[in-house]
């Protein structure tokens, strides 16, 4: 009977340990589930940031190309304007040479 009581105590102790272990397993499973959910959410956020980064890089490339086009156009327009002004200056110089009164006035300046 003493052995039977000791066995019952041991059995109750093992049952208590088993219940405690099951509770720990359940808590750890819940933690793993939460961590998996967090990991999925973070992976989705990272994928979104990578898409945004790719889009921004594409936008930067396009804007740089557009800036270059505008600069080339502006240089060309400036060269044309300078050429037009040089032609106008030569015409005015020729007009001045043709009229001696204007040439004297210009020489006085």
C-alpha distance (Angstrom), angle and dihedral (degrees) to the residues before:
residue distance angle dihedral
X1 . . .
X2 3.82 . .
X3 3.80 89.3 .
X4 3.79 89.9 48.9
X5 3.84 91.5 51.2
X6 3.81 89.9 47.6
X7 3.79 90.7 49.3
X8 3.80 90.4 49.5
X9 3.79 90.5 51.1
X10 3.78 90.8 49.0
X11 3.80 90.3 47.5
X12 3.82 91.7 50.8
X13 3.80 90.0 47.1
X14 3.83 91.3 50.9
X15 3.80 90.8 46.3
X16 3.81 89.6 51.2
X17 3.81 90.3 48.7
X18 3.81 90.5 47.9
X19 3.82 91.8 50.8
X20 3.82 90.3 48.0
X21 3.82 90.4 48.7
X22 3.82 91.2 49.2
X23 3.81 90.4 51.5
X24 3.81 90.2 50.2
X25 3.80 90.4 49.0
X26 3.80 90.1 50.8
X27 3.83 91.9 48.9
X28 3.80 90.9 48.1
X29 3.82 91.5 47.1
X30 3.82 88.8 52.3
X31 3.80 89.7 49.5
X32 3.81 91.3 49.3
X33 3.79 90.3 49.5
X34 3.82 91.0 50.7
X35 3.81 91.5 47.3
X36 3.81 90.8 49.6
X37 3.78 89.7 50.7
X38 3.82 90.8 48.9
X39 3.80 90.8 47.4
X40 3.81 91.8 50.9
X41 3.81 91.0 48.4
X42 3.82 91.2 49.2
X43 3.82 91.7 47.5
X44 3.81 90.0 51.6
X45 3.81 90.8 48.8
X46 3.80 90.9 48.9
X47 3.80 91.4 50.0
X48 3.82 88.6 51.3
X49 3.80 91.6 50.3
X50 3.80 90.7 48.7
X51 3.81 90.3 52.1
X52 3.81 90.4 49.0
X53 3.81 90.3 47.9
X54 3.80 91.6 50.8
X55 3.82 90.3 48.6
X56 3.80 92.1 48.9
X57 3.81 91.3 48.6
X58 3.79 89.1 51.0
X59 3.81 90.7 48.8
X60 3.81 90.8 49.6
X61 3.80 90.9 50.8
X62 3.82 91.3 49.3
X63 3.81 92.8 46.5
X64 3.80 92.2 49.0
X65 3.79 89.6 51.4
X66 3.82 90.3 49.2
X67 3.81 91.4 48.2
X68 3.79 89.8 52.8
X69 3.82 90.8 49.9
X70 3.81 91.4 50.2
X71 3.82 91.9 47.6
X72 3.81 91.8 50.7
X73 3.80 90.5 47.7
X74 3.82 91.8 48.0
X75 3.81 91.9 49.7
X76 3.79 90.5 49.7
X77 3.80 92.1 48.1
X78 3.81 90.7 48.3
X79 3.81 91.7 50.3
X80 3.80 90.3 49.8
X81 3.80 91.4 48.8
X82 3.82 91.2 49.0
X83 3.81 90.3 49.9
X84 3.79 90.7 50.2
X85 3.81 91.1 49.1
X86 3.82 91.8 48.7
X87 3.82 89.8 51.9
X88 3.80 90.1 48.9
X89 3.82 90.8 49.1
X90 3.82 91.4 50.8
X91 3.80 89.9 49.1
X92 3.79 91.0 50.6
X93 3.82 90.9 47.1
X94 3.81 89.7 50.9
X95 3.80 90.5 48.3
X96 3.79 89.6 50.7
X97 3.78 91.7 49.3
X98 3.78 89.8 52.0
X99 3.80 92.5 53.1
X100 3.85 111.5 53.7
X101 3.81 92.3 -163.7
X102 3.84 91.5 61.9
X103 3.79 91.5 46.3
X104 3.82 91.5 55.6
X105 3.79 90.6 49.0
X106 3.80 91.6 49.8
X107 3.80 91.9 48.3
X108 3.79 89.9 53.9
X109 3.79 90.6 58.0
